[in-house]
C-alpha cells in the first residue's frame, strides 16, 4: 500500500484539498485531524419507560370540543 499525504480544509462540510490533486471516485481515504478542540455539547436523551407495558397508560385520546 502506498501512502500520499495531502493537506486540506473542511469547507461547508466537505474536505477541500489545498492542491490540485485528483482522487478517483470511491477511493478509500483516511482522515487525520491534528490539534482540534472538539465543541462540547449536551446530549438530551428521550425519556423511556422503566416498564414498557405501561405504555397503554399514555395512549392519546382525542376529544372534540
N, C-alpha and C positions, 0 to 999 in steps of 0.2 A: 504494500500500500504506500503510495507516495503522498506527501503532505505539502500543501501550499498554504501559507499564512497570508490572509488579506485583511486589511483594515476597513472598517465601515462605520456607519452610524445608523441609528434607528430613527426613521422619519415617517410620521403618520402611521406607525405600527408596522412598517416594513424595513428590512435591513437594506441600506443603500451602501454599496461598495464605493470607496473613495477612488478606486482606479477603474479603468475601462476593461474589466476582466469579465468575460462571458462564461457563465456556467450553464450547461445544458439542463433542460427540464428534468426533474426527478433525480438530480444529483444529490447524493447523501452528503450532508454538511454537519459539522459540529460547531456550536457557537460557545465561545468562552467570553464571559463578561468580566473584565478586570475592574477592581476598585469601584464597585457600585454600592450605594447605600439604598437599600430597599425601603419603600414607603411603608410605614406602619399603618394598619387599618384594623378596625374591629370587624369581626365576623359575627353576625347575628343569626343564630340558628332558628329554624321554625320550631314552634312548640310541638311536642309529641306527647301522646297519652301514655301513661305508665301501663294502663290496661287497655289495649286496643278494642276489646269487646265493649267498652263503654262508649264507643263512637256513636252508637244509636242514640245516646242521650243528647247529642249535639246535632241531631238531624234538623235541617232547616224547615221551618213551616212558613208558608206564605199565606197571609190573610189579606183580604181586600177590605178597605175602609169604606 
